[in-house]
Amino acid sequence: MIKATVYVTIKQSVLDVQGTAVQGALHSMGFQEVDKVRVGKYMEMTLNTTDRSEAEKRVRAMCEKLLANTVIEDYRFELEGA
Amino acid sequence: MIKATVYVTIKQSVLDVQGTAVQGALHSMGFQEVDKVRVGKYMEMTLNTTDRSEAEKRVRAMCEKLLANTVIEDYRFELEGA
């Protein structure tokens, strides 16, 4: 079993409306020190495989095909376990 | 400037419908090795402060009040920088 952790974030060049909304909400609640917020997705998966290099290829394919919209999003992932 | 990274995840005891949907989609795309998926939120913030222990208290308060729904979600965060 390999555990994969995938992080999907909006590209720096793309306006993050959700982040801007969270920042506005935090400001209005008195958290004035919050300068910039960017919101992304975080996914944890367990994979029924023990081949790490194969898992890396497969997770990359999942990100490209489904998990991230690569036009506006970046992704990165970490693998843990055998 | 302190950089805070916040991870918000659905509690283990709560059904993660979004994760189940992603798992189903991955299976139907041929990624049969995917065993379990849990989807969470990932937030990066920059804070206009240099007091790390104060920042920790403030980020915890932000999580409790806005960023996480503590009834069904867990959160954790990391601080980086002075």
Backbone of each chain as nested JSON, in Angstrom:
{
  "chains": [
    {"id": "A", "residues": [
      {"number": 1, "name": "MET", "atoms": {"N": [0.841, -1.202, 0.0], "CA": [0.0, 0.0, 0.0], "C": [0.875, 1.25, 0.0]}},
      {"number": 2, "name": "ILE", "atoms": {"N": [0.576, 2.13, -0.898], "CA": [1.287, 3.406, -0.95], "C": [0.271, 4.505, -0.667]}},
      {"number": 3, "name": "LYS", "atoms": {"N": [0.668, 5.454, 0.166], "CA": [-0.205, 6.582, 0.444], "C": [0.268, 7.77, -0.393]}},
      {"number": 4, "name": "ALA", "atoms": {"N": [-0.641, 8.337, -1.16], "CA": [-0.303, 9.504, -1.974], "C": [-1.029, 10.724, -1.425]}},
      {"number": 5, "name": "THR", "atoms": {"N": [-0.309, 11.817, -1.297], "CA": [-0.906, 13.076, -0.873], "C": [-0.747, 14.063, -2.022]}},
      {"number": 6, "name": "VAL", "atoms": {"N": [-1.872, 14.562, -2.511], "CA": [-1.86, 15.445, -3.683], "C": [-2.3, 16.853, -3.261]}},
      {"number": 7, "name": "TYR", "atoms": {"N": [-1.548, 17.852, -3.691], "CA": [-1.878, 19.253, -3.427], "C": [-2.162, 19.92, -4.761]}},
      {"number": 8, "name": "VAL", "atoms": {"N": [-3.323, 20.515, -4.894], "CA": [-3.674, 21.226, -6.12], "C": [-3.871, 22.693, -5.763]}},
      {"number": 9, "name": "THR", "atoms": {"N": [-3.122, 23.575, -6.407], "CA": [-3.212, 25.004, -6.101], "C": [-3.451, 25.788, -7.38]}},
      {"number": 10, "name": "ILE", "atoms": {"N": [-4.109, 26.931, -7.228], "CA": [-4.33, 27.822, -8.37], "C": [-2.981, 28.44, -8.761]}},
      {"number": 11, "name": "LYS", "atoms": {"N": [-2.704, 28.544, -10.055], "CA": [-1.441, 29.14, -10.502], "C": [-1.306, 30.576, -10.006]}},
      {"number": 12, "name": "GLN", "atoms": {"N": [-0.061, 30.967, -9.759], "CA": [0.205, 32.317, -9.242], "C": [-0.379, 33.406, -10.155]}},
      {"number": 13, "name": "SER", "atoms": {"N": [-0.385, 33.161, -11.455], "CA": [-0.846, 34.177, -12.404], "C": [-2.369, 34.269, -12.494]}},
      {"number": 14, "name": "VAL", "atoms": {"N": [-3.074, 33.343, -11.859], "CA": [-4.536, 33.308, -11.953], "C": [-5.141, 33.896, -10.666]}},
      {"number": 15, "name": "LEU", "atoms": {"N": [-6.152, 34.74, -10.828], "CA": [-6.819, 35.343, -9.671], "C": [-7.528, 34.258, -8.861]}},
      {"number": 16, "name": "ASP", "atoms": {"N": [-7.222, 34.219, -7.564], "CA": [-7.846, 33.222, -6.691], "C": [-9.024, 33.882, -5.975]}},
      {"number": 17, "name": "VAL", "atoms": {"N": [-10.223, 33.754, -6.566], "CA": [-11.391, 34.452, -6.012], "C": [-11.775, 33.899, -4.64]}},
      {"number": 18, "name": "GLN", "atoms": {"N": [-11.607, 32.585, -4.466], "CA": [-11.951, 31.984, -3.182], "C": [-11.002, 32.506, -2.09]}},
      {"number": 19, "name": "GLY", "atoms": {"N": [-9.727, 32.604, -2.444], "CA": [-8.74, 33.146, -1.502], "C": [-9.037, 34.587, -1.141]}},
      {"number": 20, "name": "THR", "atoms": {"N": [-9.424, 35.377, -2.139], "CA": [-9.751, 36.776, -1.9], "C": [-10.964, 36.887, -0.981]}},
      {"number": 21, "name": "ALA", "atoms": {"N": [-11.943, 36.009, -1.177], "CA": [-13.145, 36.007, -0.333], "C": [-12.793, 35.643, 1.11]}},
      {"number": 22, "name": "VAL", "atoms": {"N": [-11.936, 34.636, 1.274], "CA": [-11.523, 34.227, 2.629], "C": [-10.757, 35.36, 3.297]}},
      {"number": 23, "name": "GLN", "atoms": {"N": [-9.878, 36.024, 2.545], "CA": [-9.123, 37.134, 3.099], "C": [-10.061, 38.248, 3.57]}},
      {"number": 24, "name": "GLY", "atoms": {"N": [-11.059, 38.567, 2.729], "CA": [-12.027, 39.6, 3.098], "C": [-12.786, 39.243, 4.358]}},
      {"number": 25, "name": "ALA", "atoms": {"N": [-13.191, 37.963, 4.458], "CA": [-13.936, 37.504, 5.635], "C": [-13.057, 37.601, 6.881]}},
      {"number": 26, "name": "LEU", "atoms": {"N": [-11.791, 37.199, 6.76], "CA": [-10.878, 37.251, 7.913], "C": [-10.66, 38.702, 8.347]}},
      {"number": 27, "name": "HIS", "atoms": {"N": [-10.499, 39.611, 7.376], "CA": [-10.333, 41.03, 7.711], "C": [-11.538, 41.549, 8.466]}},
      {"number": 28, "name": "SER", "atoms": {"N": [-12.729, 41.202, 7.974], "CA": [-13.937, 41.729, 8.612], "C": [-14.148, 41.114, 9.991]}},
      {"number": 29, "name": "MET", "atoms": {"N": [-13.473, 40.005, 10.268], "CA": [-13.553, 39.401, 11.606], "C": [-12.44, 39.909, 12.517]}},
      {"number": 30, "name": "GLY", "atoms": {"N": [-11.625, 40.827, 12.02], "CA": [-10.607, 41.43, 12.881], "C": [-9.207, 40.866, 12.701]}},
      {"number": 31, "name": "PHE", "atoms": {"N": [-9.052, 39.93, 11.764], "CA": [-7.707, 39.388, 11.515], "C": [-7.022, 40.241, 10.441]}},
      {"number": 32, "name": "GLN", "atoms": {"N": [-6.645, 41.466, 10.835], "CA": [-6.095, 42.436, 9.881], "C": [-4.714, 42.048, 9.378]}},
      {"number": 33, "name": "GLU", "atoms": {"N": [-4.027, 41.181, 10.094], "CA": [-2.658, 40.84, 9.693], "C": [-2.588, 39.904, 8.493]}},
      {"number": 34, "name": "VAL", "atoms": {"N": [-3.749, 39.382, 8.074], "CA": [-3.746, 38.442, 6.945], "C": [-3.53, 39.202, 5.645]}},
      {"number": 35, "name": "ASP", "atoms": {"N": [-2.438, 38.89, 4.96], "CA": [-2.034, 39.685, 3.816], "C": [-2.522, 39.09, 2.507]}},
      {"number": 36, "name": "LYS", "atoms": {"N": [-2.457, 37.813, 2.388], "CA": [-2.746, 37.17, 1.111], "C": [-3.186, 35.751, 1.427]}},
      {"number": 37, "name": "VAL", "atoms": {"N": [-4.245, 35.296, 0.788], "CA": [-4.708, 33.927, 1.02], "C": [-4.856, 33.244, -0.329]}},
      {"number": 38, "name": "ARG", "atoms": {"N": [-4.373, 32.036, -0.417], "CA": [-4.629, 31.227, -1.604], "C": [-5.207, 29.891, -1.135]}},
      {"number": 39, "name": "VAL", "atoms": {"N": [-6.289, 29.479, -1.797], "CA": [-6.989, 28.264, -1.389], "C": [-6.759, 27.175, -2.43]}},
      {"number": 40, "name": "GLY", "atoms": {"N": [-6.461, 25.992, -1.964], "CA": [-6.258, 24.872, -2.878], "C": [-6.961, 23.633, -2.377]}},
      {"number": 41, "name": "LYS", "atoms": {"N": [-6.723, 22.539, -3.07], "CA": [-7.307, 21.26, -2.655], "C": [-6.201, 20.344, -2.158]}},
      {"number": 42, "name": "TYR", "atoms": {"N": [-6.603, 19.441, -1.31], "CA": [-5.671, 18.546, -0.66], "C": [-6.322, 17.173, -0.698]}},
      {"number": 43, "name": "MET", "atoms": {"N": [-5.654, 16.189, -1.249], "CA": [-6.254, 14.853, -1.354], "C": [-5.315, 13.789, -0.818]}},
      {"number": 44, "name": "GLU", "atoms": {"N": [-5.87, 12.883, -0.057], "CA": [-5.114, 11.734, 0.436], "C": [-5.7, 10.488, -0.208]}},
      {"number": 45, "name": "MET", "atoms": {"N": [-4.836, 9.65, -0.764], "CA": [-5.298, 8.431, -1.42], "C": [-4.456, 7.272, -0.945]}},
      {"number": 46, "name": "THR", "atoms": {"N": [-5.065, 6.104, -0.839], "CA": [-4.252, 4.908, -0.658], "C": [-4.333, 4.1, -1.94]}},
      {"number": 47, "name": "LEU", "atoms": {"N": [-3.173, 3.597, -2.361], "CA": [-3.078, 2.871, -3.618], "C": [-2.7, 1.427, -3.327]}},
      {"number": 48, "name": "ASN", "atoms": {"N": [-3.443, 0.512, -3.942], "CA": [-3.18, -0.921, -3.795], "C": [-2.041, -1.346, -4.699]}},
      {"number": 49, "name": "THR", "atoms": {"N": [-0.842, -0.907, -4.382], "CA": [0.323, -1.272, -5.181], "C": [1.548, -1.134, -4.292]}},
      {"number": 50, "name": "THR", "atoms": {"N": [2.624, -1.783, -4.687], "CA": [3.857, -1.647, -3.918], "C": [4.974, -1.093, -4.797]}},
      {"number": 51, "name": "ASP", "atoms": {"N": [4.666, -0.858, -6.071], "CA": [5.672, -0.368, -7.015], "C": [5.647, 1.159, -7.009]}},
      {"number": 52, "name": "ARG", "atoms": {"N": [6.668, 1.724, -6.367], "CA": [6.677, 3.158, -6.145], "C": [6.809, 3.96, -7.443]}},
      {"number": 53, "name": "SER", "atoms": {"N": [7.67, 3.498, -8.355], "CA": [7.889, 4.291, -9.577], "C": [6.662, 4.205, -10.484]}},
      {"number": 54, "name": "GLU", "atoms": {"N": [5.998, 3.054, -10.469], "CA": [4.748, 2.907, -11.213], "C": [3.672, 3.805, -10.581]}},
      {"number": 55, "name": "ALA", "atoms": {"N": [3.621, 3.813, -9.245], "CA": [2.643, 4.654, -8.537], "C": [2.84, 6.124, -8.89]}},
      {"number": 56, "name": "GLU", "atoms": {"N": [4.101, 6.532, -8.995], "CA": [4.38, 7.928, -9.325], "C": [3.803, 8.294, -10.692]}},
      {"number": 57, "name": "LYS", "atoms": {"N": [4.016, 7.402, -11.667], "CA": [3.466, 7.635, -13.02], "C": [1.953, 7.689, -13.0]}},
      {"number": 58, "name": "ARG", "atoms": {"N": [1.352, 6.746, -12.232], "CA": [-0.114, 6.659, -12.198], "C": [-0.718, 7.888, -11.525]}},
      {"number": 59, "name": "VAL", "atoms": {"N": [-0.126, 8.328, -10.416], "CA": [-0.671, 9.502, -9.721], "C": [-0.52, 10.736, -10.6]}},
      {"number": 60, "name": "ARG", "atoms": {"N": [0.619, 10.83, -11.313], "CA": [0.791, 11.967, -12.241], "C": [-0.322, 11.943, -13.295]}},
      {"number": 61, "name": "ALA", "atoms": {"N": [-0.627, 10.761, -13.837], "CA": [-1.695, 10.651, -14.838], "C": [-3.047, 11.049, -14.246]}},
      {"number": 62, "name": "MET", "atoms": {"N": [-3.322, 10.63, -12.995], "CA": [-4.595, 11.005, -12.339], "C": [-4.709, 12.523, -12.22]}},
      {"number": 63, "name": "CYS", "atoms": {"N": [-3.598, 13.167, -11.841], "CA": [-3.604, 14.623, -11.683], "C": [-3.868, 15.301, -13.021]}},
      {"number": 64, "name": "GLU", "atoms": {"N": [-3.173, 14.838, -14.069], "CA": [-3.31, 15.465, -15.389], "C": [-4.714, 15.278, -15.958]}},
      {"number": 65, "name": "LYS", "atoms": {"N": [-5.304, 14.1, -15.685], "CA": [-6.577, 13.771, -16.328], "C": [-7.8, 14.185, -15.521]}},
      {"number": 66, "name": "LEU", "atoms": {"N": [-7.684, 14.172, -14.189], "CA": [-8.887, 14.432, -13.4], "C": [-8.691, 15.421, -12.257]}},
      {"number": 67, "name": "LEU", "atoms": {"N": [-7.636, 15.226, -11.458], "CA": [-7.569, 15.93, -10.173], "C": [-7.262, 17.421, -10.298]}},
      {"number": 68, "name": "ALA", "atoms": {"N": [-6.484, 17.783, -11.313], "CA": [-6.142, 19.198, -11.483], "C": [-6.565, 19.676, -12.86]}},
      {"number": 69, "name": "ASN", "atoms": {"N": [-6.987, 20.917, -12.944], "CA": [-7.223, 21.558, -14.23], "C": [-5.927, 22.292, -14.556]}},
      {"number": 70, "name": "THR", "atoms": {"N": [-5.094, 21.677, -15.398], "CA": [-3.729, 22.192, -15.565], "C": [-3.665, 23.522, -16.314]}},
      {"number": 71, "name": "VAL", "atoms": {"N": [-4.795, 23.973, -16.847], "CA": [-4.809, 25.304, -17.464], "C": [-4.635, 26.374, -16.39]}},
      {"number": 72, "name": "ILE", "atoms": {"N": [-5.305, 26.194, -15.265], "CA": [-5.258, 27.224, -14.22], "C": [-4.685, 26.721, -12.896]}},
      {"number": 73, "name": "GLU", "atoms": {"N": [-4.4, 25.42, -12.809], "CA": [-3.936, 24.881, -11.529], "C": [-2.586, 24.18, -11.651]}},
      {"number": 74, "name": "ASP", "atoms": {"N": [-1.821, 24.248, -10.587], "CA": [-0.598, 23.462, -10.448], "C": [-0.886, 22.311, -9.5]}},
      {"number": 75, "name": "TYR", "atoms": {"N": [-0.111, 21.235, -9.635], "CA": [-0.258, 20.17, -8.654], "C": [1.108, 19.665, -8.239]}},
      {"number": 76, "name": "ARG", "atoms": {"N": [1.159, 19.082, -7.06], "CA": [2.344, 18.363, -6.634], "C": [1.878, 17.23, -5.733]}},
      {"number": 77, "name": "PHE", "atoms": {"N": [2.674, 16.186, -5.617], "CA": [2.244, 15.081, -4.758], "C": [3.434, 14.432, -4.086]}},
      {"number": 78, "name": "GLU", "atoms": {"N": [3.127, 13.748, -2.998], "CA": [4.128, 13.014, -2.228], "C": [3.646, 11.578, -2.082]}},
      {"number": 79, "name": "LEU", "atoms": {"N": [4.579, 10.639, -2.116], "CA": [4.243, 9.227, -1.905], "C": [4.914, 8.755, -0.624]}},
      {"number": 80, "name": "GLU", "atoms": {"N": [4.19, 7.939, 0.111], "CA": [4.715, 7.386, 1.359], "C": [4.454, 5.892, 1.389]}},
      {"number": 81, "name": "GLY", "atoms": {"N": [5.335, 5.159, 1.985], "CA": [5.141, 3.714, 2.126], "C": [5.83, 2.962, 1.014]}},
      {"number": 82, "name": "ALA", "atoms": {"N": [5.847, 1.609, 1.169], "CA": [6.568, 0.777, 0.194], "C": [5.952, 0.97, -1.17]}}
    ]},
    {"id": "B", "residues": [
      {"number": 1, "name": "MET", "atoms": {"N": [7.125, 38.802, 8.256], "CA": [6.116, 38.044, 7.515], "C": [6.211, 36.568, 7.884]}},
      {"number": 2, "name": "ILE", "atoms": {"N": [5.097, 36.019, 8.249], "CA": [5.04, 34.591, 8.55], "C": [4.117, 33.945, 7.519]}},
      {"number": 3, "name": "LYS", "atoms": {"N": [4.547, 32.812, 7.015], "CA": [3.699, 32.08, 6.077], "C": [3.017, 30.951, 6.843]}},
      {"number": 4, "name": "ALA", "atoms": {"N": [1.682, 30.899, 6.761], "CA": [0.935, 29.826, 7.419], "C": [0.33, 28.926, 6.34]}},
      {"number": 5, "name": "THR", "atoms": {"N": [0.449, 27.643, 6.549], "CA": [-0.171, 26.666, 5.656], "C": [-1.188, 25.88, 6.477]}},
      {"number": 6, "name": "VAL", "atoms": {"N": [-2.438, 25.939, 6.068], "CA": [-3.52, 25.316, 6.828], "C": [-4.098, 24.149, 6.024]}},
      {"number": 7, "name": "TYR", "atoms": {"N": [-4.265, 23.012, 6.674], "CA": [-4.864, 21.827, 6.054], "C": [-6.167, 21.539, 6.784]}},
      {"number": 8, "name": "VAL", "atoms": {"N": [-7.245, 21.468, 6.062], "CA": [-8.544, 21.15, 6.668], "C": [-9.027, 19.842, 6.046]}},
      {"number": 9, "name": "THR", "atoms": {"N": [-9.28, 18.849, 6.887], "CA": [-9.714, 17.545, 6.374], "C": [-11.005, 17.115, 7.084]}},
      {"number": 10, "name": "ILE", "atoms": {"N": [-11.793, 16.322, 6.388], "CA": [-13.008, 15.769, 6.967], "C": [-12.598, 14.739, 8.029]}},
      {"number": 11, "name": "LYS", "atoms": {"N": [-13.274, 14.74, 9.175], "CA": [-12.955, 13.769, 10.224], "C": [-13.119, 12.338, 9.724]}},
      {"number": 12, "name": "GLN", "atoms": {"N": [-12.291, 11.455, 10.25], "CA": [-12.316, 10.049, 9.826], "C": [-13.708, 9.423, 9.976]}},
      {"number": 13, "name": "SER", "atoms": {"N": [-14.447, 9.841, 11.013], "CA": [-15.752, 9.234, 11.278], "C": [-16.862, 9.767, 10.37]}},
      {"number": 14, "name": "VAL", "atoms": {"N": [-16.55, 10.79, 9.573], "CA": [-17.57, 11.419, 8.728], "C": [-17.401, 10.92, 7.289]}},
      {"number": 15, "name": "LEU", "atoms": {"N": [-18.502, 10.597, 6.637], "CA": [-18.454, 10.135, 5.243], "C": [-17.981, 11.268, 4.335]}},
      {"number": 16, "name": "ASP", "atoms": {"N": [-16.939, 11.008, 3.558], "CA": [-16.412, 12.02, 2.65], "C": [-16.996, 11.783, 1.256]}},
      {"number": 17, "name": "VAL", "atoms": {"N": [-18.111, 12.449, 0.973], "CA": [-18.815, 12.202, -0.297], "C": [-17.991, 12.649, -1.497]}},
      {"number": 18, "name": "GLN", "atoms": {"N": [-17.248, 13.736, -1.331], "CA": [-16.424, 14.229, -2.432], "C": [-15.306, 13.22, -2.736]}},
      {"number": 19, "name": "GLY", "atoms": {"N": [-14.726, 12.684, -1.671], "CA": [-13.687, 11.669, -1.84], "C": [-14.227, 10.424, -2.515]}},
      {"number": 20, "name": "THR", "atoms": {"N": [-15.43, 10.009, -2.119], "CA": [-16.059, 8.828, -2.729], "C": [-16.324, 9.068, -4.218]}},
      {"number": 21, "name": "ALA", "atoms": {"N": [-16.746, 10.291, -4.542], "CA": [-17.002, 10.631, -5.946], "C": [-15.711, 10.606, -6.761]}},
      {"number": 22, "name": "VAL", "atoms": {"N": [-14.645, 11.145, -6.194], "CA": [-13.354, 11.152, -6.894], "C": [-12.861, 9.722, -7.091]}},
      {"number": 23, "name": "GLN", "atoms": {"N": [-13.012, 8.904, -6.063], "CA": [-12.602, 7.501, -6.168], "C": [-13.375, 6.801, -7.292]}},
      {"number": 24, "name": "GLY", "atoms": {"N": [-14.691, 7.024, -7.329], "CA": [-15.514, 6.419, -8.375], "C": [-15.072, 6.864, -9.766]}},
      {"number": 25, "name": "ALA", "atoms": {"N": [-14.783, 8.147, -9.911], "CA": [-14.346, 8.674, -11.204], "C": [-13.002, 8.055, -11.604]}},
      {"number": 26, "name": "LEU", "atoms": {"N": [-12.087, 7.942, -10.645], "CA": [-10.769, 7.353, -10.948], "C": [-10.92, 5.885, -11.359]}},
      {"number": 27, "name": "HIS", "atoms": {"N": [-11.793, 5.163, -10.658], "CA": [-12.032, 3.753, -11.007], "C": [-12.561, 3.646, -12.423]}},
      {"number": 28, "name": "SER", "atoms": {"N": [-13.532, 4.502, -12.76], "CA": [-14.137, 4.406, -14.092], "C": [-13.154, 4.833, -15.18]}},
      {"number": 29, "name": "MET", "atoms": {"N": [-12.094, 5.522, -14.799], "CA": [-11.059, 5.903, -15.766], "C": [-9.941, 4.873, -15.83]}},
      {"number": 30, "name": "GLY", "atoms": {"N": [-10.076, 3.788, -15.075], "CA": [-9.093, 2.717, -15.169], "C": [-8.057, 2.699, -14.062]}},
      {"number": 31, "name": "PHE", "atoms": {"N": [-8.169, 3.616, -13.116], "CA": [-7.22, 3.621, -11.997], "C": [-7.78, 2.742, -10.873]}},
      {"number": 32, "name": "GLN", "atoms": {"N": [-7.768, 1.442, -11.127], "CA": [-8.386, 0.491, -10.203], "C": [-7.636, 0.366, -8.882]}},
      {"number": 33, "name": "GLU", "atoms": {"N": [-6.369, 0.768, -8.858], "CA": [-5.577, 0.603, -7.639], "C": [-5.922, 1.603, -6.543]}},
      {"number": 34, "name": "VAL", "atoms": {"N": [-6.767, 2.591, -6.875], "CA": [-7.099, 3.611, -5.88], "C": [-8.083, 3.029, -4.872]}},
      {"number": 35, "name": "ASP", "atoms": {"N": [-7.657, 2.997, -3.613], "CA": [-8.429, 2.283, -2.615], "C": [-9.353, 3.199, -1.831]}},
      {"number": 36, "name": "LYS", "atoms": {"N": [-8.884, 4.368, -1.509], "CA": [-9.632, 5.245, -0.626], "C": [-9.165, 6.663, -0.923]}},
      {"number": 37, "name": "VAL", "atoms": {"N": [-10.103, 7.577, -1.055], "CA": [-9.722, 8.968, -1.32], "C": [-10.41, 9.849, -0.297]}},
      {"number": 38, "name": "ARG", "atoms": {"N": [-9.672, 10.771, 0.265], "CA": [-10.282, 11.778, 1.12], "C": [-9.847, 13.144, 0.605]}},
      {"number": 39, "name": "VAL", "atoms": {"N": [-10.815, 14.05, 0.489], "CA": [-10.534, 15.364, -0.083], "C": [-10.621, 16.418, 1.017]}},
      {"number": 40, "name": "GLY", "atoms": {"N": [-9.657, 17.302, 1.04], "CA": [-9.666, 18.381, 2.025], "C": [-9.317, 19.704, 1.383]}},
      {"number": 41, "name": "LYS", "atoms": {"N": [-9.154, 20.711, 2.229], "CA": [-8.783, 22.032, 1.739], "C": [-7.376, 22.351, 2.199]}},
      {"number": 42, "name": "TYR", "atoms": {"N": [-6.743, 23.2, 1.428], "CA": [-5.36, 23.557, 1.655], "C": [-5.278, 25.063, 1.478]}},
      {"number": 43, "name": "MET", "atoms": {"N": [-4.795, 25.775, 2.476], "CA": [-4.74, 27.238, 2.375], "C": [-3.366, 27.763, 2.722]}},
      {"number": 44, "name": "GLU", "atoms": {"N": [-2.88, 28.679, 1.91], "CA": [-1.617, 29.356, 2.195], "C": [-1.927, 30.815, 2.494]}},
      {"number": 45, "name": "MET", "atoms": {"N": [-1.381, 31.31, 3.592], "CA": [-1.615, 32.698, 3.98], "C": [-0.305, 33.352, 4.328]}},
      {"number": 46, "name": "THR", "atoms": {"N": [-0.172, 34.623, 4.031], "CA": [0.951, 35.369, 4.585], "C": [0.397, 36.317, 5.634]}},
      {"number": 47, "name": "LEU", "atoms": {"N": [1.087, 36.385, 6.76], "CA": [0.64, 37.195, 7.897], "C": [1.647, 38.314, 8.132]}},
      {"number": 48, "name": "ASN", "atoms": {"N": [1.14, 39.524, 8.274], "CA": [1.972, 40.697, 8.555], "C": [2.319, 40.762, 10.023]}},
      {"number": 49, "name": "THR", "atoms": {"N": [3.153, 39.846, 10.465], "CA": [3.555, 39.838, 11.861], "C": [4.894, 39.114, 11.947]}},
      {"number": 50, "name": "THR", "atoms": {"N": [5.6, 39.31, 13.016], "CA": [6.863, 38.599, 13.196], "C": [6.838, 37.782, 14.486]}},
      {"number": 51, "name": "ASP", "atoms": {"N": [5.727, 37.889, 15.225], "CA": [5.603, 37.192, 16.505], "C": [4.994, 35.814, 16.259]}},
      {"number": 52, "name": "ARG", "atoms": {"N": [5.852, 34.811, 16.342], "CA": [5.431, 33.474, 15.959], "C": [4.386, 32.874, 16.906]}},
      {"number": 53, "name": "SER", "atoms": {"N": [4.564, 33.073, 18.202], "CA": [3.625, 32.46, 19.151], "C": [2.263, 33.161, 19.068]}},
      {"number": 54, "name": "GLU", "atoms": {"N": [2.291, 34.478, 18.825], "CA": [1.048, 35.213, 18.619], "C": [0.375, 34.732, 17.322]}},
      {"number": 55, "name": "ALA", "atoms": {"N": [1.175, 34.544, 16.278], "CA": [0.647, 34.07, 14.993], "C": [-0.031, 32.718, 15.174]}},
      {"number": 56, "name": "GLU", "atoms": {"N": [0.578, 31.864, 15.98], "CA": [0.01, 30.533, 16.198], "C": [-1.384, 30.634, 16.822]}},
      {"number": 57, "name": "LYS", "atoms": {"N": [-1.501, 31.498, 17.826], "CA": [-2.817, 31.698, 18.468], "C": [-3.837, 32.239, 17.482]}},
      {"number": 58, "name": "ARG", "atoms": {"N": [-3.387, 33.216, 16.67], "CA": [-4.3, 33.866, 15.734], "C": [-4.757, 32.888, 14.637]}},
      {"number": 59, "name": "VAL", "atoms": {"N": [-3.839, 32.089, 14.122], "CA": [-4.219, 31.135, 13.064], "C": [-5.168, 30.082, 13.641]}},
      {"number": 60, "name": "ARG", "atoms": {"N": [-4.904, 29.659, 14.882], "CA": [-5.817, 28.701, 15.523], "C": [-7.225, 29.304, 15.625]}},
      {"number": 61, "name": "ALA", "atoms": {"N": [-7.291, 30.578, 16.014], "CA": [-8.587, 31.258, 16.117], "C": [-9.275, 31.343, 14.749]}},
      {"number": 62, "name": "MET", "atoms": {"N": [-8.496, 31.644, 13.705], "CA": [-9.076, 31.705, 12.342], "C": [-9.673, 30.361, 11.943]}},
      {"number": 63, "name": "CYS", "atoms": {"N": [-8.95, 29.288, 12.275], "CA": [-9.429, 27.944, 11.934], "C": [-10.724, 27.634, 12.673]}},
      {"number": 64, "name": "GLU", "atoms": {"N": [-10.735, 27.936, 13.972], "CA": [-11.906, 27.623, 14.794], "C": [-13.128, 28.423, 14.363]}},
      {"number": 65, "name": "LYS", "atoms": {"N": [-12.893, 29.689, 13.964], "CA": [-14.019, 30.578, 13.686], "C": [-14.484, 30.556, 12.238]}},
      {"number": 66, "name": "LEU", "atoms": {"N": [-13.563, 30.336, 11.309], "CA": [-13.954, 30.457, 9.898], "C": [-13.482, 29.311, 9.007]}},
      {"number": 67, "name": "LEU", "atoms": {"N": [-12.21, 28.953, 9.117], "CA": [-11.633, 28.101, 8.069], "C": [-12.084, 26.65, 8.134]}},
      {"number": 68, "name": "ALA", "atoms": {"N": [-12.348, 26.155, 9.342], "CA": [-12.782, 24.763, 9.475], "C": [-14.126, 24.712, 10.181]}},
      {"number": 69, "name": "ASN", "atoms": {"N": [-14.948, 23.77, 9.787], "CA": [-16.173, 23.473, 10.527], "C": [-15.796, 22.34, 11.481]}},
      {"number": 70, "name": "THR", "atoms": {"N": [-15.53, 22.706, 12.743], "CA": [-14.93, 21.731, 13.659], "C": [-15.887, 20.601, 14.069]}},
      {"number": 71, "name": "VAL", "atoms": {"N": [-17.151, 20.726, 13.686], "CA": [-18.08, 19.616, 13.946], "C": [-17.716, 18.408, 13.078]}},
      {"number": 72, "name": "ILE", "atoms": {"N": [-17.38, 18.676, 11.84], "CA": [-17.101, 17.565, 10.914], "C": [-15.675, 17.585, 10.345]}},
      {"number": 73, "name": "GLU", "atoms": {"N": [-14.919, 18.64, 10.646], "CA": [-13.589, 18.749, 10.048], "C": [-12.495, 18.876, 11.107]}},
      {"number": 74, "name": "ASP", "atoms": {"N": [-11.332, 18.353, 10.772], "CA": [-10.117, 18.56, 11.565], "C": [-9.257, 19.583, 10.84]}},
      {"number": 75, "name": "TYR", "atoms": {"N": [-8.415, 20.262, 11.576], "CA": [-7.466, 21.144, 10.903], "C": [-6.099, 21.0, 11.554]}},
      {"number": 76, "name": "ARG", "atoms": {"N": [-5.08, 21.328, 10.751], "CA": [-3.741, 21.473, 11.3], "C": [-3.043, 22.535, 10.493]}},
      {"number": 77, "name": "PHE", "atoms": {"N": [-2.023, 23.145, 11.054], "CA": [-1.33, 24.19, 10.3], "C": [0.149, 24.211, 10.638]}},
      {"number": 78, "name": "GLU", "atoms": {"N": [0.906, 24.788, 9.707], "CA": [2.347, 24.946, 9.88], "C": [2.689, 26.417, 9.689]}},
      {"number": 79, "name": "LEU", "atoms": {"N": [3.639, 26.888, 10.444], "CA": [4.103, 28.274, 10.283], "C": [5.548, 28.249, 9.809]}},
      {"number": 80, "name": "GLU", "atoms": {"N": [5.851, 29.174, 8.902], "CA": [7.22, 29.281, 8.378], "C": [7.647, 30.727, 8.421]}},
      {"number": 81, "name": "GLY", "atoms": {"N": [8.908, 30.963, 8.637], "CA": [9.434, 32.328, 8.61], "C": [9.496, 32.904, 10.002]}},
      {"number": 82, "name": "ALA", "atoms": {"N": [10.151, 34.093, 10.111], "CA": [10.371, 34.722, 11.425], "C": [9.046, 34.975, 12.082]}}
    ]}
  ]
}
